[in-house]
Amino acid sequence: MASFLDTKIEFLKGVGPTRAKLLQEELAIFTYEDLLHYYPFRYENRSEFHQIKDISETDSFVQIKGTLQSFGLKGQARKQRLSAQFVDSTGQIELVWFTGASWMMKKLRQGVAYVVYGKPSVFNGQYSISHPEIEIVTPSNEQTSNSYHPVYSTTEKLKKRYLDSKAIAKLVKALLQSPSFQIQENLDPHLLHSNELIGLKSALTWVHYPNDQEQLDKALKRLKFNELFFIQIKIFQEKSERKEKHQGIVFKNSHLVNQFYTDHIPFDLTDAQKRVIKEIYTDLQSGYQMNRLMQGDVGSGKTITAFICMLIAISSGYQTSIMAPTEILATQHYHGLSEFSKQLGLNTALITGSTKKSQKRTNLEQLQSGELDIVVGTHALIEDNVAFRNLGLAVIDEQHRFGVAQRAKLWQKNKNHYPHVLVMTATPIPRTLAMTLYGDLEISTIDQLPQGRKPIKTTHLTDSNRSKLFGFIRRQIEENRQIYIVYPLIEESEKLDYKDLMDGYESITRAFPNQQISIVHGKMKAADKEFEMRRFVEHKTQIMVATTVIEVGVNVPNASVMVIENAERFGLSQLHQLRGRVGRGADQSYCILMSGSKISKEARERIKCMVDTTDGFRIAEKDLELRGPGDLMGTQQSGVLDLKIADITNDGQLLKQAREQARTILEKNPSLDQYPILKIHLNTHKRQLLWSNIS
């Protein structure tokens, strides 16, 4: 039976079919429940009236009470404005309307007492308020006991149909005051008590119309807790369900790991790498299917760590795979892993879109027969004709670049058992985001760089310092170092960016006529890209001019300088990834961020963060703060992180509380029989699967 909150929005007094259609299209408000959960984005404090003589430029908004002394239209027909002189016992102020002047003129009454609310400004030495809210004084608005007035986001289309913030507030109030208004509580009384939470009905009423800050704080706490708590409950339930359903292959042998570690490993592992290998090894022997995320900063040694874990699977007679998002990265993984695997007598193959048909046919036959121990590839690995004999461990690099369906296809490549899955990322994930979005994954972190690596020095230069930049590059080349110069590539303006790249290439060629220069961009054929990359790797060229195609996958220890042109056009994560292309050898490396002299405040913050730190986790936290979780992880359109009121950037403590509460409940009472209200709510509100279920 449909509840009151399931009622279509058009049936609310003041809406109707036309406005309902606009609310659906503009704000995704289809039902009473949608309107109730359309929260204010700020509140206006109407707790006091100002006197006109006390108004100053420091006041953001003021509320005054007085009368209209005079008003009239001024200016030419098309540029008419309505000017009104508003007075109280202490002085006068001008009220101005630039749009809707004629309509507003008909509403005003001289000598009538009004309440006015708006933002004061100074023009020609006089205070005025543009487009104020103005209401005739009534017993209700003359009192200021209800001091917090909600302000809602709206759109130009809605405003044209008189659905501004004030109109939306009236609709919400009409809904809250409806005789049929009722809310089904979704948390049991002892849960409310133990977490010091108010009831859901009070929370939803107070979040729209709080009488004071205390009521608002209590409402926000309850509603934020609700969002975060139910996400965590679902995460823990799915994690438990996956363990029950998906039994994992148990790897009982590790002789290849011992052999590699004793005889062939070219350098000492860091303590962090050893810890992560131990965590993964425990998973591989647990009997449960591993679903683990390995995160580590650029250059922290994730690939060699993954290879050692692959050896555990191969020691027990199983095949392994590593899937990368680009051919460049896949090819690099292949060359790197082949060197190690040859020493152990293992067979490795590469499968990408560019692999020759004859070679691909051979690779696929050997994969199916079990002759191949390791296969490295791109999306080509998930094609239907790619069949393994017994895939035991699937490694996915830079996993956020693959869709859920793509990862799932690789997950299903073993018909008898789900293979263990290890996903890797060089983009550190803030802890609060990891708990929310990747809560079902176990997370391992390599938080150390190999010994001998020096922190990269990062500086910000404007275009006026270009001669200084070129002088520095010349000195580095004289010291036998190599240079990256990267230009942005933004899809909306590929032609423009391509021109930027070619103009840049020409200016670099003119500035360095005696140097060999490589150029790499997305419009080139794969073979041409590979040729140019190879020339740079083999030190046949000193400078590489490129787009972000080299963001991942190029490992040139001799490259010591990364110049990023138009750095203001890059996100923090991308800037950090690009910087990670240098600093891979023992020499001091540098990252130089070039920009124009006029850049936005946010771009300046990003650049400052890059200059101040090389810590990927601090950068990830700043990125989350600046961009928000949806933009950061590309989930804005996915519905995975559909938070309406909680903000994981600022609500980390509440998230931890909600997570701990969810964990405790499910550990003590997995059936939730002791929480009947919670159980009913979960059974009637099925949530879509999280990414982590397949990652």
C-alpha positions, 0 to 999 in steps of 0.5 A: 500500500502506497504511503502518504510520502509516495503521493505525486508532487502535483497533488500538493496544494500550490503545485499542479501538473505544470509546476510538477513537470518543472519540479521533476525536470529541474530538481528531480522532485517527483513525490512528497518524499522527494520534496521533503528530502530537498534540503535547504542549502543555507539559512537566513537568521531573522532573529533581530531587526536592524535599525537603518542608521546602524547598517554598515558595509560589513553586514551580509544581510539585514532585516528592517521594519518601516514604511515606504515614503515614496516610490516610482519608476526611473530610467528609459523604457527598456532599462526601467528600474523601480526605486523606493525610499524606505524609512524607519525612525532612525533614517532611510534607505533606497530599495531597488528592483531592476527586473519585474519593476512594473509588476512590483510597482503594482504591489507596493503601498505607500505608508504601509508597514513592511518587513524588508530583508536583503543585502545592503550595498553602497552606491554613490555614497548611499546605502541601498538594497537590490531586489529585497524580500518585502512583506506587509507586517503581520503578527507572525512576521513581526515576531522573530522567534522562528529566526531561521528561514530556509533558502533552497537552490532553484533554477531560472526556469523555476523562477520564471514560473514563480518557483523561487526559494521562497515559493519552495519554502511555502510548498515544504511548509504546506507539506509539513502542516498537512493533516495527513503528514506522517513519517515512518521511523527507521531506527529502533529506540535503543539505537536513537538513545545510544547515538543521541539522535532525535526522531526522524519526524522531528529531524525532517521538520527542523531541518526545514524550519528550525527555531534555533541553532540547537534544533538545526544541529540536532536535525542535521546530525540525525539526517546525516547519521541516517545516510551514512549508517544505512550505507555502512549497513549495506556495505557490511551485509554485502561483504558478509554475503560475498564471503558466504557465496564466493569461496576462494581458491586456497594457494598452498604453495609459495616456492616461486616467491622464496626463489625470487626473493632469495636469488633474483629480486633487484632491490630491497623491499620496503617495510610497507611492501612486506606488510602488504604482501603479508596481508595479501598472502593471508587472504590467499590462504583464507578460503575466501575470495580476495577482494583487495585494493592496493593503494600507494603513491606514484613510484612506491613499488606497487607493480613488484608487490603485485608480481610477488603476489602473482607468484603465490598463485603460479606456485600453486598451479594457477594463471594470473593476469594484469589488466591496464587501462592503456597500451603504453602502461600494459606494454611497460608492465609486460616488459618489466614483468617479462624480465623477472618471469624469465629468470624463474622460467615462467611464460608471459604474453601481452594481449592488446588491441595492437597485438598482431593477429597471428601472435594473438592467436598463439597467445590465446591458444597457450592461455587456454592450454595453461602454457601461459603463466602471466598475461598482461593486457588492456581491455582486450583481456575481457573479450569473449574469445579470451579464455583461461585454463585456470585463472587464480589471481586477476590484478587490475591497475588504475582500476578507476579507469575501468567500468564496473561491467568491464571489471566483472567480465574479468572476474568471471573468467574462471568457470569453476571459481571466482579468481582472487582480485587485486585492484591497484591505484596510484591515486590515494583515496581519502580515508572517509571516501574509502570507508564510504565508497570502497567499504567492501574492499580490504585496503592495503597501503604502501606508504613508503617510497624506496630508499634513495628516492629524493622528494621532487622539488615543485615550483610555480612559474608564470609565463613571464618567467619562460626564459628562466625556465628554458635556462633551467632546462638547458642546464639539466640537459647539459647534466645529461638529464631528460625533460617532459613538457606536458600540455593539457587535453580537454575533450570539449576543445580537442582542436584548440588543445591540439593547436596548443600542443603543436604551437608548444612543440614548435616553440620548444624546437626553436628554443632547443635547436640542437636537441632531439625532441619526441612528441606524443599525443592521443591522435597518433597511431599506437605504433607511432606513439610506441616509437616515440616513447621508445626513443625517449626511454632509450635516451635518443631524445632529450625532451618529450612534448606530450599531452596527458597520454603520459600520465601513467605508464612511462618509467624513465629514471633519467627524466628529472624535470616535468614541466606542466603547461597551463597547470591551472587547467589540471585537477590535483590528482592529475597534476600529482600523477604527472609529477610522478613521472619524474623522481624515479632515479637517484638524482634530484628531480623537479616539477615546474607548474606553468600558468598565466598570471591571472588564475582562479582562486581554486586553481591557485589553491591546487597549485599551492598544494602541489608546491607545499607537499609531495604526499599523495594522501594529503593531496587526495584530501585536498582534492576531496575538499575542493572537488567533492566526492562525486567529481573526485571518483567520477560517481556523480552520475552513478548513484553510488554516492548519492548523499543528499545531506552528509558531507564526507569531507567534513563529517568524517567523525560521524561517518566513523560513528555510523560505521562502528555502530553498523559493524557492532549491530551486524556482528552481534545480531546479523539477522537484525531480529533485535532491531525490527524497525531497522529490519523492516526499513532495510527490507523495503528499501533495497539499495543498488550494489556498490562498486566494491562488490565487483572491484 
